[in-house]
Amino acid sequence: MEYVAVLLPSLVVGLLFWFAMKAIFNADKSERQAEARAHAEAEARAAESNHGPNAAPNSGTNAGDGSSTN
């Protein structure tokens, strides 16, 4: 019985530490998922505004920008 009395405080502190770390990691995971969703939504809005019905077509050339490769 004295072994339980000796080990119990360490076990309780270990369990408290485990629960605290689990809560921190879960909060971090949730925050990363929310940030990824917000980033994806922002990219979708940007793509929609760039490719909307009034958007100018992109020719993919640098003609007229004053740069020269020769």
ZAKOL-251685 format. One record per atom (N, C-alpha, C): residue in three letters; x, y, z. Coordinates in steps of 0.05 Angstrom, whole numbers, plus 5000, padded with zeros to 4 digits. Layout:
ALAXYZ ...
END
This chain:
MET501649765000 MET500050005000 MET501750255000 GLU504150235012 GLU505850475012 GLU506850544984 TYR507050344966 TYR507850394938 TYR505850574925 VAL503250534930 VAL501150694918 VAL501450984928 ALA501951014954 ALA502151284966 ALA504651424954 VAL506651284948 VAL509051404937 VAL508751474907 LEU507451294892 LEU507151334863 LEU504751504855 LEU502751524871 LEU500251664864 LEU500751954857 PRO502252114872 PRO502652394865 PRO503952424837 SER505852254831 SER507252274805 SER505252194783 LEU503651984787 LEU501651904767 LEU499652124762 VAL498752254783 VAL496752474780 VAL497952704765 VAL500352784771 VAL501653004757 VAL502152924728 GLY502952674723 GLY503352584696 GLY500752584680 LEU498552504692 LEU495952514678 LEU495052794673 LEU495552974692 LEU494853254687 LEU496453374664 PHE499053304664 PHE500753404642 PHE499853294615 TRP499053034615 TRP498152904590 TRP495653044580 PHE493653094598 PHE491253224590 PHE491753504580 ALA493553654593 ALA494153924585 ALA495453924557 MET497353754552 MET498653734526 MET496653654505 LYS494953464511 LYS492953384492 LYS491053614484 ALA490253774504 ALA488554004498 ALA490054204481 ILE492554254487 ILE494154444471 ILE494454354443 PHE495054094439 PHE495453994411 PHE492753994396 ASN490553934410 ASN487953944396 ASN487254224388 ALA487754414406 ALA487254694399 ALA488954794376 ASP491454704375 ASP493254784353 ASP492254664327 LYS491454414328 LYS490354274304 LYS487854414294 SER486054484312 SER483654624304 SER484254894292 GLU486155034303 GLU486955304293 GLU488255274265 ARG489855074261 ARG491055034235 ARG488954964214 GLN486954804221 GLN484854734203 GLN483154984196 ALA482555154216 ALA480955394211 ALA482555584193 GLU485155604198 GLU486855784182 GLU487055684153 ALA487255424150 ALA487355304123 ALA484655354108 ARG482455324122 ARG479855384110 ARG479655674101 ALA480455854119 ALA480356134113 ALA482156204089 HIS484456084088 HIS486356134066 HIS485156034040 ALA483955794040 ALA482755684016 ALA480455854007 GLU478855954025 GLU476556134018 GLU477656394006 ALA479756504017 ALA480956744006 ALA482056703978 GLU483356473974 GLU484356413947 GLU482056373928 ALA479956243937 ALA477656203919 ALA476356473911 ARG476156653931 ARG475056923924 ARG476857073906 ALA479557053910 ALA481457193892 ALA481357073864 ALA481156813862 ALA480956683836 ALA478356763822 GLU476256773837 GLU473656853826 GLU473657143816 SER474957313831 SER475057593822 SER476957633799 ASN478957463796 ASN480857483774 ASN479657363749 HIS477957163751 HIS476857023728 HIS473857073725 GLY472857283736 GLY470057343734 GLY469257433706 PRO466757493701 PRO465757563675 PRO466957823664 ASN467758003681 ASN468858263673 ASN471858273673 ALA473158043678 ALA476058043680 ALA477358053652 ALA479558193650 ALA480958203624 ALA482457943619 PRO482457853595 PRO483957603589 PRO486957643592 ASN488257443601 ASN491157453605 ASN492457313581 SER493957463565 SER495157343541 SER497557163547 GLY498757203570 GLY501057033578 GLY503657133566 THR503657363553 THR506157473542 THR506957723556 ASN509457803553 ASN510358043566 ASN510758273546 ALA509258263525 ALA509458463504 ALA508658743515 GLY510458933510 GLY509859203518 GLY510559273546 ASP511959093560 ASP512659153588 ASP515459273590 GLY516859303567 GLY519459433567 GLY521759243573 SER521258993578 SER523358803584 SER524458673559 SER526958613559 SER528158483536 SER529858253545 THR529758033530 THR531257793537 THR533757763520 ASN534157943500 ASN536457923482 ASN538758083493 
END
